[in-house]
Amino acid sequence: MAFSQNIVTGTVEDADGPLIGASVLVQGTTRGTITDFDGKFSIEANEGDRLEFSYMGYAAQTITVTGSDPIHITMSEDTEVLSEVVVTAMGIKRDRKALGYEVGEVKGEELVKAKEVNVANSLAGRVAGLVVQGTAGGAAGSTRVVLRGATEMTGNNQPLYVIDGVPMDNTSFGQAGTEGGYDLGDGISAVNPDDIESMSVLKGPAAAALYGSRASHGVILITTKKAATGDSKWGVEYNGTLTFDSQLSKWDNVQQVYGMGSKGQYNIDAVSNTNKSWGPKADGGLMLRYYDGQEHPFLIIPNNTANFFQLGLTANNTAVISMNTGKTGLRFAYSDMRNRDILPNSSMSRNTLSLRANTSLGPVDLDFNVNYVHEDVKNRPALGDDKSNVGKNLMTLATTYTTRHGSRTIRPRTASIRTGTAWTRIT
């Protein structure tokens, strides 16, 4: 080691020669440097200091400054990093380093930490260049996924979903236009997160070439779980989550002085007045007959819009039984999902049964996968200009309407709001 006013010198290389840009740091300090084009470095250090050498893709090394000769470091590749395997087109497993295109991968463990009703929503923020957009259809609605922006003027621009090598139809079954409509969900929402081992996102055209024109917007490969082969054993697994959805908390500020009506007048026969709040002062000075046949003071109802909604709740429970006998594996899973929407009287339930059997018979491997999904949705939210769109109706709700009657919340049977009275009556 050569000392010149506490200057330590040396070289860093790997099996192929000098490493350019390798980091050299004196532990416990902020003093550091990188190697030059010849793999050489020089750094201020005292005898007894520990130098840490690091380079991306290589195992870090640490050495103590003790001698007078230049330091010579030979770094070896980090096998844990280089052995990372991802699932590519046609289900082929490849080393990430060997691929000529970008692949984003999400492990199944990350999808079940905070389960989404639609598993596509779990990809949000996990893969670079991937945009996930939900709809106003609530928990039972569809999800729009776009990779690296829109590439067509028409069409949905969404990627192709492939589950265990089989392309899946992800058609959205409902649409909302100018006249309104309903979002009836999509195909990917039926996939159970507990059955997913990994999701690989193939972004480039080369990655999706084997799937044809359907994959022009990218491919999302889903690999499902199966019972691992090996020693004969049984396995039982349970996974349960409980998620709460808060009520809508942001509303536009509205005046809290005048009640239903216009030009300072309250006219119960003028339907156009029911969505206006410029009637007489709502200070309790007027007694008006409401829909219940009783007279009540004409008063402002604070938070009348926010009080309509309720606390949402999603419970998801999955039980798994797996068995393998050396060369044969069997995995059976049952999932029960129950959702109560923030919209009163709107809910959904989904039951999923999946069975996967895999066996190795000499040179041939057999893999069977069967899935059954039953989904029941009640009172899907209406969208757009539909007359049953609750959000649209509540936006113009007069400040003297209420969504509560005494301490009891008035629950909707449909999403339409009866007009012509000073209290909201959901019928």
Number of C-alpha atoms within 10 A of each C-alpha: 14 14 16 8 9 12 13 22 20 17 19 26 19 14 10 7 11 20 22 16 19 22 19 22 20 21 13 9 8 8 12 18 17 21 20 16 11 14 20 20 22 18 18 17 20 16 13 11 16 17 20 16 23 18 19 12 14 18 15 15 15 15 14 13 17 12 12 12 13 15 18 14 17 15 21 15 15 14 11 10 15 14 12 11 15 21 22 22 21 15 17 10 11 15 14 19 14 9 12 10 13 14 20 18 21 19 13 19 13 15 22 19 13 11 21 19 24 22 19 21 20 19 19 13 11 13 15 13 12 17 17 15 12 15 14 16 18 18 26 27 22 28 24 17 20 19 23 13 13 13 14 10 7 7 8 15 19 22 23 23 23 22 18 16 14 12 17 13 12 16 12 17 13 13 14 16 11 9 10 15 19 21 21 17 23 19 16 19 20 19 19 29 25 24 24 21 17 21 23 22 30 26 24 19 16 14 22 24 15 12 16 9 12 16 24 21 25 26 28 27 26 26 20 19 15 23 19 19 18 12 10 13 13 14 11 12 10 13 13 16 14 14 14 14 13 12 16 14 6 7 10 5 6 9 10 16 16 23 28 31 25 19 11 14 15 20 16 17 11 13 13 13 22 29 20 19 28 21 21 19 21 21 14 12 11 14 12 17 16 17 14 11 8 9 12 15 14 24 22 23 19 13 12 19 21 15 15 21 18 18 14 19 16 21 17 20 16 21 15 18 16 20 20 22 15 14 16 20 23 21 23 20 21 19 22 17 20 19 22 21 26 21 22 20 16 21 22 19 18 18 19 19 16 17 19 19 19 20 18 14 10 7 5 7 11 10 14 11 13 10 14 11 13 11 13 11 14 13 17 21 25 21 24 18 15 20 16 18 20 19 17 15 17 17 12 13 22 27 28 26 26 23 23 17 12 8 6 8 15 17 17 19 12 16 23 16 18 13 20 20 22 24 26 23 22 15 12
